[in-house]
Amino acid sequence: ELQGGLPTRATVEGIVNFLNAPVTYDGLKDVSETHPSIKSADLFPKMRSMKQQDLVDISMYILYQNFTIPEKWGGGKQYY
């Protein structure tokens, strides 16, 4: 459930915020050292070239997947 996260991850803006500075599901702990983000671009080189529009596009695709294949969404490699 994306809407249960704090801050919410059920919107494009919420996912973009997470990709900029990721925190745990309850919003209390910074997880940027273990999750690719703009904040940790020094640890994750691919994030260095990401622009805000790229993050918006990624976020929109994540939400699109949730609506088009909800039975597989979040299942990782077990479905592929």
N, C-alpha and C positions, 0 to 999 in steps of 0.2 A: 504494500500500500504506500504509494508515494505521498498522499496527502497527510499521512501520519507523522512525517518527518518535520523537524523543527530546525531551520525554517522549511516551509513546504517545498517539496520537489515535484509537485503535481502541475506546475506551470513551467512554461519556457523560461521565464524570469528566475524562478526558483532553481532550476537546473543550471542555468548560466551562473547564478551566484555560487552554486556548489562547485562548478568547474573552475571558478575563480579562486575560491577559498573553501575547500571541503571541510566539513565537520561531521561528527558522528550523527546517527539518526536522531538522537535527542538534542542535538545542537550544542552539546557541552564541551566536546573535545575536538581540537584541531587534528585532522588526519592527513594534512598536506604532505607529510613525509612519506606516506605509503600509498597515496592516491595521486595520479597525474592531475596537475592543476597549474594555473598561471602562477599562483603563489610559490609553487615548488618547481618552477621552470628550470632552475639550476640542476635539479635531480632528474627531471624528465625533459630531455632536449627537444622532443617533438612539440612540447607546449610553448617553446620559445617563439615559434613562428605563428602561433595561433592568434588570430585577431578576434575581437568581440563578435563579429559577424559569423566567424567559424564556430564559435561556441553556441551562438543562437541556432545555427544550422544543425549542429550535433544534437542540441536539446530538442529541436523540433522533430528530428528523426527518432529519438528515443521515445517521445510521446506518440509519434505515428505508429511505431511498432507496438506499443501498448494497446492501441485501438484496433489495429489490423490483425494481429495474431496474439490475442490476450492469453490463450492457452499455452503459448510458448514463451511469452515475455518473462524475462528474468530467470529463465531456466538454464542459461549458459550453454555449454557444449553438449549437454545431454540430449538435445533435440537435433543436433547437426552432426 
